[in-house]
Amino acid sequence: MTEYKGINTFDEIIEKEHGEIGTKSRCEYEEGAQMFIVSEMLKEARKIANMTQEQLAIKAGTKKSYISKIENAKGNIQLSTLIRIFEKGLNKKVGITFL
């Protein structure tokens, strides 16, 4: 824990572990973190809707393997497909915020 002496916030830990904002390591970390968040949101919404991955895929017009890939935070996701999965498949509105 000596290497974390003087660190007081979660942001400081992230910076120590993954570098400053804008560095390659930090960008890769942030991308992975966002994928994880999206995957968890999709899993939770699907379970609340009491749907299987197959049922959601059919309703959203995609494949079960694509739903699985998203839920496991693997691969690239097209924004248009993600929106369609949430809006058409789960009847949820999607909002996007840029910070």
Buried (B, 14 or more C-beta within 10 A) or exposed (E): EEEEEEEEEEEEEBBEEBBEEEEEEBEEBEEEEEBEEBBEBBBEBBEEBEBEBEBBBBBBEBEBEBBEBBBEBEEEBEEEBBBBBBEBBBEBEEEEEEE
